[in-house]
Amino acid sequence: MMNMAIAMMLTLAAAKADPQDEARRAFNNCLFETHNTAVEAKKSASSFNDDIQKACTDTRKAYFDIIVKNERGYGSSQKDAEAYANEEVQSVVDAVTSAYGENLSSGATLILEK
């Protein structure tokens, strides 16, 4: 039984990283940094909302592009792939925006993903 557990851990460790998950993590962490900086500066929620919509353009584009590429690989049309990618990107932004509203008064910050 122990050998099977060790074998599974080694297999998982050897597995290649998922490029889409890596792009999502980079984008998410960039937004988290934007969030944390704004919390420390005590920016208003409306100011933060304006900033977060324009933040992290490089990582946002990388995440969007990899989603589109993957969706196209699954047979989606360009239009559908882009629509799905926009929804996914916006859901990450919305989650951080929601967290900001909750964290502004307490000063809580978000922990970056590793």
QUIRA-V910610 format. One record per residue. RES is the residue in three letters. OMEGA is omega in radians with two decimals (NA if undefined). Layout:
BEGIN
RES:OMEGA
RES:OMEGA
END
This chain:
BEGIN
MET:-3.14
MET:3.14
ASN:3.13
MET:3.12
ALA:3.12
ILE:3.12
ALA:3.13
MET:3.13
MET:3.12
LEU:3.11
THR:3.13
LEU:-3.14
ALA:-3.11
ALA:-3.12
ALA:3.12
LYS:3.09
ALA:3.13
ASP:-3.10
PRO:3.13
GLN:3.12
ASP:3.09
GLU:3.12
ALA:3.11
ARG:-3.14
ARG:3.14
ALA:3.12
PHE:3.14
ASN:-3.12
ASN:3.08
CYS:3.10
LEU:3.09
PHE:3.12
GLU:3.09
THR:3.10
HIS:-3.05
ASN:3.09
THR:-3.14
ALA:3.09
VAL:-3.13
GLU:3.13
ALA:-3.11
LYS:3.09
LYS:3.08
SER:3.14
ALA:-3.13
SER:3.09
SER:3.10
PHE:-3.13
ASN:3.09
ASP:-3.12
ASP:-3.03
ILE:3.12
GLN:-3.10
LYS:-3.03
ALA:2.94
CYS:-3.05
THR:-3.13
ASP:-3.12
THR:3.07
ARG:-3.13
LYS:3.13
ALA:3.12
TYR:3.11
PHE:-3.08
ASP:-3.11
ILE:3.06
ILE:3.13
VAL:-3.14
LYS:-3.14
ASN:3.14
GLU:3.08
ARG:3.10
GLY:3.10
TYR:3.09
GLY:3.12
SER:3.03
SER:3.10
GLN:-3.12
LYS:-3.14
ASP:3.13
ALA:3.13
GLU:3.11
ALA:3.12
TYR:3.14
ALA:3.10
ASN:3.11
GLU:-3.13
GLU:3.12
VAL:-3.11
GLN:3.13
SER:3.08
VAL:3.12
VAL:-3.12
ASP:3.13
ALA:-3.14
VAL:3.09
THR:3.11
SER:3.12
ALA:-3.13
TYR:3.13
GLY:-3.14
GLU:-3.00
ASN:-3.07
LEU:-3.08
SER:-3.11
SER:-3.10
GLY:-3.14
ALA:3.11
THR:-3.13
LEU:-3.14
ILE:-3.13
LEU:3.05
GLU:3.09
LYS:NA
END
